[in-house]
Amino acid sequence: MELCTREVREKGRRVLVYVTFTDTRDLTGRVKELLEAAGLRTRILKGTVPPPQRERWIQERVTEGIDVLVANPALVKTGLDLYAFPTFIYLCPGYSIYTLRQAARRA
């Protein structure tokens, strides 16, 4: 929370928080809750957003003025440019180095 707050408030940078465990023990809701308690406008990219619509969905959230986007790295690992989020934070990075590296190339 401290790192996100510093990046957004002091540096004026949006943050993308990668959370791998989003299935059985979905941590994204708790992360969003904590970030919003810190005063950060946060949205979660879920797998229910179809892949062809994800870039537009993210751009709409940026236009709304979000500070933090929470997503599973598998949802954005290919085909998306996330230049609006220059800071990536890996919370529970998971086991796939391939997915980790692909998601890291989005900005």
Salt bridges, closest charged atoms under 4 A:
GLU2 OE2 - ARG6 NH1 3.80
GLU7 OE2 - LYS11 NZ 3.05
GLU7 OE1 - ARG13 NE 3.05
ASP26 OD2 - LYS46 NZ 2.73
GLU33 OE2 - ARG30 NH1 2.78
GLU36 OE2 - LYS32 NZ 3.10
GLU36 OE2 - ARG43 NH1 3.99
GLU60 OE2 - ARG56 NE 3.73
GLU60 OE1 - ARG61 NH2 3.50
GLU64 OE1 - ARG43 NE 3.79
GLU64 OE2 - ARG61 NH2 3.11
ASP67 OD1 - ARG41 NH2 2.88
